[in-house]
Amino acid sequence: MAQFTNQATLSYNSTVTNSNVIVGELLDVLSATKTAILDDYVAHDDVTYLISIVNTGPNPFTGLTVTDNLGAYTFGLLTLYPLTYVAGSIHYYINGVLQAAPVVVAGPPLVISGITVPAGGNATLIYEVDVNQFAPLSAASTIINTAVISGGGLSSDITITETIGTEDIPQLTISKSICPTTVVENEQITYTFIIENAGNTAATALDNVVITDTFDPILSGLTVTFNGVPWATPANYSYNVLTGAFATVAGQVTVPAATYTQDPVVGNWIINPGVSILTVTGTV
């Protein structure tokens, strides 16, 4: 709702007189909200946004434009955009009925034009964005995403905002190598397992991380270390000498959180994963 005033002027025979000032109110009949379907993210995540526009007035609004800033923020002299529109992901509904896709310019910023909201009705836009290299990833980081609805006979633009935050969890991957790669019978080999954590939260004993493997050929006389510290069975791992089945005890594998650095020139975030190393040495 906005208040407006108006006054008339009467001129005659070099005389000017003013009328009384009238005061009126302009009622807003168009309202909007913006919602993230899931309000948290990790690196390279996919986020779905829903914009709902409701018209309580007796006349339709046509030719509306939605401009989404894709989470823009200032970094030195640069403007960085941590979200990237996923091409072709737009879905446009009027009163719940799917319509032909509106005109979309991916940007940044993202511009969606040609939106209609019928009298006493609603329009809904649903689209996806990717979390890109400019998104902050440290614990408790956020992306503030703002969209502006303009045009179409609006007396003033409508601004809507949604904030999403990092999902503070471990993100683990594992790789395995063997040394030497060529062996003969009764020779020792070493399997090395590298566990990396790209998440902003350490994997602790409470996460119950377990590594399992079945060694073929079966190994004998195992020597196991974790981050250089000798491990023993059954406290840290189990091993079946008849089948070659190996498993760490739940909670024994821990991995520190990643750290993140922002390139001082271009502003992209660099992930420095936390690393733990498990080695298993045995005789073939």
TAFEN-V684300 format. One record per residue. N is the residue number from 1. SS is DSSP state (H for helix, E for strand, L for the rest). PSI is psi in degrees with one decimal (none if undefined). OMEGA is omega as a letter, one per 20 degrees, with the letter a starting at -180 (* if undefined). Layout:
# TAFEN-V684300
N,SS,PSI,OMEGA
N,SS,PSI,OMEGA
This chain:
# TAFEN-V684300
1,L,134.4,r
2,E,142.4,r
3,E,142.5,r
4,E,153.8,r
5,E,158.4,a
6,E,142.0,r
7,L,138.5,r
8,L,154.8,r
9,E,133.2,r
10,E,126.6,r
11,E,134.8,r
12,E,137.9,r
13,L,47.3,r
14,L,16.4,r
15,E,136.8,r
16,E,131.0,r
17,E,145.0,a
18,E,147.7,r
19,L,177.3,r
20,L,159.2,r
21,L,125.5,r
22,E,148.7,a
23,E,129.7,r
24,E,169.5,r
25,E,130.7,r
26,E,112.5,a
27,L,132.4,r
28,L,123.6,r
29,L,-9.0,r
30,E,127.7,r
31,E,159.5,a
32,E,153.4,r
33,E,154.8,r
34,E,130.9,a
35,E,136.4,r
36,E,129.5,a
37,L,-43.5,r
38,L,129.7,a
39,L,23.8,r
40,E,166.3,a
41,E,159.9,r
42,L,177.0,a
43,L,135.3,r
44,L,24.7,a
45,L,167.3,r
46,E,128.3,a
47,E,133.8,r
48,E,126.7,r
49,E,147.0,r
50,E,122.7,r
51,E,124.1,r
52,E,126.2,r
53,E,123.9,a
54,E,133.7,r
55,E,111.3,r
56,L,2.8,a
57,L,174.2,a
58,L,-3.6,a
59,L,147.2,r
60,L,157.1,r
61,E,128.5,r
62,E,156.5,r
63,E,29.2,r
64,E,151.3,r
65,E,134.6,r
66,E,122.5,r
67,E,115.6,a
68,E,125.3,a
69,L,0.9,r
70,L,36.4,r
71,L,23.1,a
72,L,139.3,r
73,E,159.2,a
74,E,133.3,r
75,E,99.9,a
76,L,-124.1,r
77,L,0.0,a
78,E,155.7,r
79,E,120.3,a
80,E,145.5,a
81,L,105.1,a
82,L,-4.8,r
83,E,143.8,r
84,E,126.9,r
85,E,135.7,r
86,L,113.2,a
87,L,133.9,r
88,L,5.3,a
89,L,-8.2,a
90,L,135.0,r
91,E,132.1,a
92,E,121.4,a
93,E,141.6,r
94,E,120.8,a
95,L,39.2,r
96,L,-0.2,a
97,E,125.7,a
98,E,133.6,a
99,L,170.3,r
100,L,147.3,a
101,L,136.7,r
102,L,176.2,r
103,E,128.4,a
104,E,128.5,r
105,E,116.9,a
106,L,-28.3,r
107,L,-146.5,j
108,L,151.0,i
109,L,166.7,r
110,E,129.6,a
111,E,123.2,r
112,E,120.2,a
113,E,164.0,r
114,E,32.2,a
115,E,135.2,r
116,E,137.6,r
117,E,112.0,a
118,L,160.6,r
119,L,131.5,r
120,L,22.4,a
121,L,-161.4,a
122,E,159.1,r
123,E,145.3,a
124,E,133.7,r
125,E,130.5,r
126,E,127.7,r
127,E,163.5,a
128,E,148.7,r
129,E,153.4,r
130,E,140.7,r
131,E,115.5,a
132,L,-166.2,a
133,L,-9.3,r
134,L,4.1,r
135,L,130.5,r
136,L,142.2,a
137,L,-10.9,r
138,L,157.0,a
139,L,137.4,r
140,L,14.8,r
141,L,158.4,a
142,E,159.4,r
143,E,118.7,r
144,E,116.0,a
145,E,125.1,a
146,E,137.0,r
147,E,145.1,r
148,E,129.0,r
149,E,126.1,a
150,E,171.4,r
151,E,-166.9,r
152,L,26.9,r
153,L,5.8,r
154,L,137.5,r
155,L,-27.4,r
156,L,153.2,a
157,L,153.3,r
158,E,125.2,a
159,E,129.7,r
160,E,145.9,a
161,E,143.0,r
162,E,137.5,r
163,E,130.1,r
164,E,152.3,a
165,E,163.7,r
166,E,143.4,r
167,L,109.6,a
168,L,86.7,a
169,L,159.4,r
170,L,150.0,r
171,L,99.9,a
172,E,143.2,r
173,E,158.7,a
174,E,140.3,r
175,E,156.5,a
176,E,140.0,r
177,E,163.4,a
178,E,143.7,r
179,E,126.7,i
180,L,166.4,a
181,L,-18.7,r
182,L,123.6,a
183,L,162.8,r
184,L,168.2,r
185,L,145.8,r
186,L,25.1,r
187,L,152.1,r
188,E,143.0,r
189,E,158.6,r
190,E,125.6,r
191,E,132.1,r
192,E,124.3,r
193,E,120.4,r
194,E,119.0,a
195,E,120.0,a
196,E,144.1,r
197,E,109.5,r
198,L,-4.2,a
199,L,164.2,a
200,L,9.4,a
201,L,135.2,a
202,L,147.2,r
203,E,116.8,a
204,L,-178.6,r
205,H,-29.3,a
206,H,-17.3,r
207,H,-9.3,r
208,L,44.6,r
209,L,133.8,r
210,L,135.2,r
211,L,127.0,r
212,E,150.2,r
213,E,155.3,r
214,E,110.9,a
215,L,126.5,r
216,L,107.5,j
217,L,157.8,r
218,L,138.8,r
219,L,152.7,r
220,E,161.3,r
221,E,49.6,a
222,E,140.6,r
223,E,124.4,a
224,E,134.3,r
225,E,150.2,r
226,E,117.3,a
227,L,38.8,r
228,L,-5.1,a
229,E,128.6,a
230,E,138.9,r
231,E,154.2,r
232,L,156.1,r
233,L,140.1,j
234,L,4.3,a
235,L,-39.8,a
236,L,-28.6,a
237,E,166.8,r
238,E,152.4,a
239,E,131.2,r
240,L,109.8,a
241,L,-14.5,r
242,L,-31.8,a
243,L,-17.0,a
244,L,8.8,a
245,E,125.0,a
246,E,140.7,r
247,E,136.4,r
248,E,153.1,r
249,L,136.6,a
250,L,129.6,r
251,L,-7.4,r
252,L,-28.8,r
253,L,120.6,r
254,L,151.6,a
255,E,127.7,r
256,L,159.2,r
257,L,157.1,r
258,L,160.6,r
259,E,158.9,a
260,E,135.6,r
261,E,141.0,a
262,E,125.2,a
263,L,125.1,a
264,L,-14.2,a
265,L,-54.8,a
266,L,-16.9,r
267,L,1.5,r
268,L,147.1,r
269,E,134.6,r
270,E,127.5,a
271,E,122.5,r
272,E,94.2,a
273,L,147.6,r
274,E,145.9,a
275,E,137.4,r
276,E,150.3,a
277,E,125.6,r
278,E,129.3,r
279,E,139.7,r
280,E,118.7,r
281,E,135.2,r
282,E,172.8,a
283,E,133.9,r
284,L,none,*
